[in-house]
Amino acid sequence: MKSFTRYGWLVCLWVLTASFQYGYHISALNQIQDVLTCRRTTDIPTNYGLPTCIPMNDATFSLVTSFFTLGGLCGSLFANIAMDRYGRKGASRLSAVVNTVGALLSAVATSVPLMAVGRFFVGVAAGIGICVGPIYLAEVAHPDIRGSIGIGTQLAIVIGIMVTQVMGFVFATPRHWRLVLLFSTALSALQYFTSCFVTESPIYLKRLGLLDQQKHAVQHLWGNDLRRDAEEHSEQPLLSEDTAPSPSIAEERNAVTLPQLLLSSNYRRALLIVVFAMSSQQLSGINAVLYYSNAILSKALPTLAPYVSLVITVVNFLMTFPPIFLIERLGRKQLMRISVAGALISHFAVGYGLNKGMVTLPSIAIIVFVMSFAIGLGPVPFVIIPEVAPPHASSSISSVALTANWILNFIIGLVFLPLRNLLANGDPVKEGRVFYVFAGALFCTSLCFSSLYRG
């Protein structure tokens, strides 16, 4: 199996910093919520000239938190322009700069508006970074290991979630909570200043006609023995030959814009594949479980729900590793099928267990659901983005797909609890009905994906 040089692995780590930051800021405020919003104190002393907390009620805190999703949506819409104008490396640098500004604003915030603006900027950075990351990784990796390397995006996200939770436990004090946000600032600044040592994507260089630079980049990433393979493999999408578009030389040089992508039939299949994959990821209900696991299990496990939530986070991290070894052996489609099947069974088990007032079944079923999600629905959509389309269209397809991802993320986070209460109609033993809705939505989108994708 072809692999990277040591320099190539360092480039991968550099690229994955943006995905880590995405996961980090998903839950950056969760662990420090009590100290941040002045729940642990009635007065507001200062520390180094900054207030030790910012008064907020639950509604205000939820609004501030949601600015991250709004920023992510804007960032994903802009990502294709950044990738095509500044390159994969340039877009990653831009993400690092914007995250540095946003995290720093949040770290030194003295008011709710300033904290909200900071959250918006880190969201924009995440939106750009999560679009460019999978493409950048795929374009610097040898075709033999692109699938395994592509899992790195999801792995970096769950590591970011875990790290921020650990830091929240350690620094959730009135005088230290700002360090959680300053850590993100420092990491992004480090990413930006080390970018001068990082190569641009060989495929992007080839599309610009910079063949000498492309060969130099491949030599540094793969070593001398694999340089010849670059021309042979560097632009092969994984769509079947009868459906893959055949771009002209001019098209290879010019990136596809969003209007061209949406109006052209050449890229419709690739676009639908990625959109249905991303929709399946979100409509599985994973974020509802991660956001509201305590609320879901509070009646069945009033004292143990927080511990089950912690187990969910750890399981999500551990189960991200098996796909690294399985994705090339079983294939993307097979992993998705296994993942969806496990998720559907888990949803029905959670719904049935909650409706019957059981304790053990819904707890175990939620953990099994997270395990099922982590082996397929989590990583595969990011892996296939650069595989189902030619490089000159991948940035636009990634932008549209991640925009759909952000929108569904926001909608699900917003409507889950009200929908649960509406379907239960005030009856606590019927709160499991909402999981049947997610099961139906997941089945429909995954069926559409499976019918289109032949990888």
Disulfide bonds with the S-S distance in Angstrom:
Cys38-Cys53 2.09
